[in-house]
Amino acid sequence: DSLSALDYQTDLNLRRALQKERAETTVILISQRVSSIATVNQILVLDSGKVAGLGTHEELLTSSKEYQEIVASQEEDTHAN
């Protein structure tokens, strides 16, 4: 995950540039940061190498326990800082 080392503002700027430049292309983005992937068309959640969820951010918030746990842990980190 090459984006995890970026600060949030740089990450946001990069995501915006990718959205602008990728108009009609497929982009595979690997990220541990939910904010980096929350607006993409499809998210694939892996747990121990197995598919634990597939869908949009909103869909996974209701259908994937693993995704819910990831989101909750990152929200806790954000509030702690």
C-alpha positions as CSV (number, residue, x, y, z in Angstrom):
1,D,0.0,0.0,0.0
2,S,2.0,2.9,-1.3
3,L,-0.6,5.5,-0.3
4,S,-0.5,4.7,3.5
5,A,2.7,6.7,4.0
6,L,1.1,9.9,2.6
7,D,-0.5,12.5,4.8
8,Y,-4.2,12.9,4.4
9,Q,-4.0,16.1,2.3
10,T,-1.5,14.6,-0.2
11,D,-3.6,11.4,-0.3
12,L,-6.7,13.5,-1.1
13,N,-4.9,15.5,-3.8
14,L,-3.7,12.3,-5.4
15,R,-7.1,10.7,-5.3
16,R,-8.7,13.7,-7.0
17,A,-6.0,13.7,-9.7
18,L,-6.6,10.0,-10.3
19,Q,-10.4,10.6,-10.6
20,K,-9.8,13.3,-13.1
21,E,-7.2,11.4,-15.2
22,R,-8.9,8.0,-15.2
23,A,-12.2,9.0,-16.7
24,E,-12.8,5.9,-18.8
25,T,-10.2,3.5,-17.5
26,T,-10.0,0.8,-14.9
27,V,-7.8,1.6,-11.9
28,I,-6.9,-1.0,-9.3
29,L,-6.0,0.8,-6.0
30,I,-4.7,-1.1,-3.1
31,S,-5.1,0.7,0.2
32,Q,-5.5,0.1,3.9
33,R,-6.9,3.6,4.4
34,V,-10.7,3.7,4.0
35,S,-10.7,7.4,3.0
36,S,-8.6,6.4,0.0
37,I,-11.2,4.0,-1.3
38,A,-14.6,5.1,0.0
39,T,-15.6,6.7,-3.3
40,V,-14.5,4.0,-5.7
41,N,-17.0,1.9,-7.7
42,Q,-16.1,-1.5,-6.1
43,I,-14.2,-2.5,-3.0
44,L,-12.8,-5.9,-2.6
45,V,-12.1,-6.8,1.1
46,L,-9.6,-9.6,1.8
47,D,-9.2,-11.4,5.1
48,S,-6.3,-14.0,5.3
49,G,-6.2,-14.1,1.5
50,K,-9.9,-14.9,1.1
51,V,-12.7,-12.6,-0.1
52,A,-14.5,-11.1,2.9
53,G,-16.7,-8.6,1.0
54,L,-17.3,-7.0,-2.4
55,G,-19.3,-3.9,-3.0
56,T,-19.4,-0.1,-2.6
57,H,-18.5,1.6,0.7
58,E,-22.1,1.9,1.6
59,E,-22.9,-1.7,0.8
60,L,-20.0,-3.0,2.7
61,L,-20.9,-1.0,5.8
62,T,-24.0,-3.2,6.0
63,S,-22.8,-6.5,4.6
64,S,-19.2,-7.0,5.7
65,K,-18.2,-7.5,9.3
66,E,-14.5,-7.2,8.4
67,Y,-15.0,-3.9,6.5
68,Q,-17.1,-2.5,9.4
69,E,-14.2,-3.4,11.8
70,I,-11.7,-1.6,9.6
71,V,-13.8,1.5,9.3
72,A,-14.4,1.6,13.1
73,S,-10.7,1.2,13.9
74,Q,-9.8,4.0,11.6
75,E,-12.5,6.3,13.0
76,E,-11.1,5.5,16.5
77,D,-7.6,6.5,15.3
78,T,-9.0,9.7,13.8
79,H,-10.8,10.7,17.0
80,A,-7.8,9.8,19.1
81,N,-5.6,12.3,17.2
